[in-house]
Amino acid sequence: MKRVHLFEIHDQEWCPETIRQAETEYLQFVIAKMKGYAPMVPVLAAMLERTGARQVLDLCSGAGGPWPWLVPVLAKQGIKVSVCLTDKYPNVNALEQSTHVVDYGIRYHPQPVDALRVSEELAEFRTMFSSFHHFRPEQARAILSDAVGRCEGIAVFEGTRHTPLAMVLMLLVPLMVLIMTPFICSGCSPAVCVIYSSGV
C-alpha cells in the first residue's frame, strides 16, 4: 500500500521519557476499555491452535496492549498462553501493572527489545498490536522475513484504516485525551496527569 511515512514523537530517542510513558499509558487505557481488538480473538486463537504455540513474544508492547484482558479470554477457550511483553523503550512501571492484572500468563522483559533485532533467546510466536505502522515498508518486510526465517509464527493486528473517516477520527484524539484523562489518572502521578491534560 502506498503511503506517506511520517514519524511519531514517542518513537524518537530524544523524546522525554515522561511523554513517552504518558502516550503508551493512554493507548493502553483505550485498548483495555474499548476492546477494539476483540473481533480478532478467533483469528489469533485459530493461529495458536494451528501452530501449537503457547509461548508468545509481544513486540512493541507499550504499556501492555490487549494482553491483560486477552489472556483470560483465550484461557476460557482452552488456550493457555504465556506472554512476554517487550518494547524498545520499556515502560517498566506500566508493564509491571499489566503483569499483575491476571493471575498467570504474563511477564515482561525489562531490557529494550527492538522489533528489528529480536535475539534468538526470545524465540517464540510473535504478536504486534497497533505498532506495525511505525515501521517503513522495508523494515516491515524485514520483521516478517525474520520470523519466517526462524520458522516462528507472527500475528500483526492494526486498529487503524487508510480511509478518510479514519483520518477525521484521528483529529478527535486530543479531545478524547481530555475526556479520558480523569479516568486514566486515578493511579498516576500529577506530572503525568498534566501531560495527559495537555493533549500530548
Backbone torsions as a table, in degrees:
resi	resn	phi	psi	omega
1	MET	NA	128.4	177.7
2	LYS	-73.3	138.0	179.9
3	ARG	-159.3	161.0	174.2
4	VAL	-95.1	118.6	-177.0
5	HIS	-92.9	106.8	175.2
6	LEU	-96.6	-171.0	179.3
7	PHE	-121.8	156.1	176.3
8	GLU	-107.5	135.6	-173.5
9	ILE	-56.2	-43.4	-174.4
10	HIS	-73.2	-4.8	174.2
11	ASP	-83.0	-16.4	-173.1
12	GLN	-83.8	142.5	-179.3
13	GLU	-62.0	-29.4	-177.5
14	TRP	-81.8	-4.5	-179.8
15	CYS	-66.9	128.4	177.3
16	PRO	-56.4	138.8	-176.3
17	GLU	-58.6	-37.4	-179.0
18	THR	-62.3	-41.1	179.4
19	ILE	-67.9	-42.5	179.3
20	ARG	-61.6	-43.4	-179.8
21	GLN	-66.6	-39.6	177.7
22	ALA	-62.0	-40.7	179.2
23	GLU	-61.7	-49.4	-176.9
24	THR	-68.7	-34.1	179.7
25	GLU	-71.7	-33.5	174.6
26	TYR	-64.0	-47.6	179.5
27	LEU	-61.1	-39.3	178.6
28	GLN	-61.2	-42.6	179.6
29	PHE	-61.7	-46.2	-179.0
30	VAL	-62.9	-45.8	-179.4
31	ILE	-62.3	-41.9	-177.6
32	ALA	-70.0	-40.4	-175.3
33	LYS	-80.4	-40.1	-176.2
34	MET	-87.5	-20.9	179.3
35	LYS	48.0	47.5	179.8
36	GLY	-63.8	-18.4	-179.2
37	TYR	-94.0	4.7	179.6
38	ALA	-55.6	-39.5	-179.0
39	PRO	-62.9	-18.4	-177.2
40	MET	-89.7	-3.4	-177.9
41	VAL	-55.2	-47.4	178.7
42	PRO	-60.6	-35.2	179.5
43	VAL	-66.1	-48.2	-180.0
44	LEU	-65.2	-41.1	179.2
45	ALA	-60.7	-41.9	179.2
46	ALA	-64.7	-39.0	179.3
47	MET	-66.2	-41.8	179.3
48	LEU	-66.4	-38.9	177.6
49	GLU	-65.7	-43.9	-177.3
50	ARG	-65.0	-40.0	-178.4
51	THR	-87.1	-18.3	-176.8
52	GLY	76.0	9.4	-177.4
53	ALA	-72.6	135.5	175.3
54	ARG	-130.0	-0.5	174.2
55	GLN	-111.9	122.0	-176.3
56	VAL	-119.6	133.2	174.8
57	LEU	-107.9	110.2	179.7
58	ASP	-92.7	120.0	-179.2
59	LEU	-94.7	149.9	178.9
60	CYS	54.2	49.5	-173.1
61	SER	-71.4	-19.3	-176.9
62	GLY	63.6	-116.7	178.8
63	ALA	-103.5	12.0	176.2
64	GLY	134.5	-22.5	178.6
65	GLY	62.0	-151.6	-176.8
66	PRO	-82.8	-4.4	-170.0
67	TRP	-62.3	-34.4	178.9
68	PRO	-57.6	-33.2	176.0
69	TRP	-98.5	-18.5	-177.4
70	LEU	-77.6	-36.0	179.2
71	VAL	-58.2	-49.5	177.8
72	PRO	-63.1	-35.9	179.4
73	VAL	-63.2	-44.9	178.4
74	LEU	-65.6	-38.0	-179.8
75	ALA	-61.6	-37.2	178.4
76	LYS	-64.7	-22.9	177.7
77	GLN	-92.4	7.9	178.1
78	GLY	84.9	12.1	-179.9
79	ILE	-112.9	99.3	-180.0
80	LYS	-95.9	117.5	-177.8
81	VAL	-118.3	153.1	172.3
82	SER	-108.5	124.3	-173.8
83	VAL	-115.3	132.9	174.4
84	CYS	-109.3	115.6	-179.9
85	LEU	-86.0	133.0	-179.3
86	THR	-137.4	160.0	176.6
87	ASP	-161.2	153.2	176.8
88	LYS	-66.8	-32.4	176.4
89	TYR	-125.0	76.9	-173.1
90	PRO	-62.3	127.5	174.6
91	ASN	-89.3	84.4	-169.2
92	VAL	-58.1	-43.9	-178.9
93	ASN	-61.0	-44.9	179.9
94	ALA	-68.5	-39.0	179.5
95	LEU	-65.8	-36.6	176.5
96	GLU	-62.1	-41.5	178.3
97	GLN	-64.2	-39.9	179.8
98	SER	-63.9	-34.8	-179.1
99	THR	-73.3	-19.1	-178.8
100	HIS	-94.8	-4.4	-178.8
101	VAL	-67.5	-38.2	179.4
102	VAL	-112.2	160.7	-175.5
103	ASP	-75.8	-17.1	-175.6
104	TYR	-159.3	166.9	165.4
105	GLY	94.2	-11.9	-177.7
106	ILE	-127.6	130.7	172.7
107	ARG	-135.0	171.0	177.3
108	TYR	-131.8	151.7	178.4
109	HIS	-96.2	113.0	-173.1
110	PRO	-71.2	-18.2	-179.5
111	GLN	-90.8	151.6	178.8
112	PRO	-59.0	137.4	176.0
113	VAL	-128.3	116.9	179.0
114	ASP	-88.5	124.5	-178.9
115	ALA	-59.5	-21.4	179.1
116	LEU	-86.0	-10.7	-177.4
117	ARG	-140.3	65.2	-179.6
118	VAL	-78.3	124.0	-178.4
119	SER	-71.1	155.6	-177.6
120	GLU	-65.9	-24.8	-179.9
121	GLU	-70.3	-14.6	177.5
122	LEU	-103.1	38.2	-177.5
123	ALA	-76.8	101.6	179.4
124	GLU	-152.7	168.3	173.1
125	PHE	-58.2	130.0	-173.4
126	ARG	-104.4	146.6	172.3
127	THR	-132.9	152.5	175.1
128	MET	-140.8	124.7	178.9
129	PHE	-119.8	128.1	175.7
130	SER	53.0	36.5	-176.7
131	SER	-139.7	-16.7	-175.4
132	PHE	-63.4	-29.4	-178.5
133	HIS	-70.8	-10.8	178.1
134	HIS	-71.8	-17.5	-173.2
135	PHE	-102.1	142.8	175.0
136	ARG	-67.5	158.1	-176.9
137	PRO	-50.5	-44.1	-178.7
138	GLU	-67.6	-32.2	177.0
139	GLN	-71.8	-40.3	178.6
140	ALA	-61.0	-42.9	177.8
141	ARG	-63.0	-38.0	-179.7
142	ALA	-65.5	-37.9	178.5
143	ILE	-63.2	-45.9	179.5
144	LEU	-66.8	-42.0	-178.5
145	SER	-63.3	-38.5	-180.0
146	ASP	-64.7	-42.0	178.7
147	ALA	-64.1	-44.8	179.7
148	VAL	-64.2	-42.0	-179.2
149	GLY	-62.6	-27.2	179.2
150	ARG	-98.1	6.7	-179.8
151	CYS	58.4	41.1	177.9
152	GLU	-114.2	138.5	177.9
153	GLY	-70.0	153.8	175.9
154	ILE	-145.9	135.0	179.2
155	ALA	-125.0	124.7	-177.6
156	VAL	-117.1	126.1	-179.2
157	PHE	-128.8	130.8	177.8
158	GLU	-123.6	141.8	-180.0
159	GLY	-99.5	4.7	-178.6
160	THR	-107.9	159.6	177.9
161	ARG	-132.4	154.3	-179.7
162	HIS	-92.2	69.1	-178.3
163	THR	-134.5	157.5	177.3
164	PRO	-57.7	-39.3	-179.8
165	LEU	-62.4	-41.8	179.5
166	ALA	-61.9	-38.6	178.8
167	MET	-64.6	-40.9	178.6
168	VAL	-64.5	-43.3	-179.4
169	LEU	-63.7	-32.4	178.3
170	MET	-61.9	-31.8	179.7
171	LEU	-67.9	-17.9	-179.4
172	LEU	-88.5	-3.8	-177.4
173	VAL	-57.3	-45.6	178.2
174	PRO	-55.9	-38.7	178.1
175	LEU	-66.5	-41.0	177.7
176	MET	-61.2	-40.3	179.1
177	VAL	-60.6	-44.5	180.0
178	LEU	-63.5	-40.2	-178.8
179	ILE	-68.9	-39.7	-174.1
180	MET	-86.1	-15.6	-176.0
181	THR	-51.9	-46.2	-179.2
182	PRO	-59.0	-30.8	-178.8
183	PHE	-80.5	-35.0	-179.9
184	ILE	-71.1	-38.6	-169.5
185	CYS	-81.6	9.4	-178.0
186	SER	-61.6	-25.9	-178.0
187	GLY	-127.5	14.2	-177.0
188	CYS	-109.2	172.3	-176.1
189	SER	-76.6	157.1	178.4
190	PRO	-57.5	-35.2	-179.2
191	ALA	-62.9	-41.2	179.4
192	VAL	-67.9	-37.6	178.7
193	CYS	-60.1	-39.2	179.1
194	VAL	-63.1	-41.0	179.9
195	ILE	-65.5	-43.9	177.7
196	TYR	-61.1	-43.8	-175.9
197	SER	-65.8	-26.3	-179.4
198	SER	-77.0	-7.7	179.6
199	GLY	82.8	17.5	178.5
200	VAL	-70.7	NA	NA
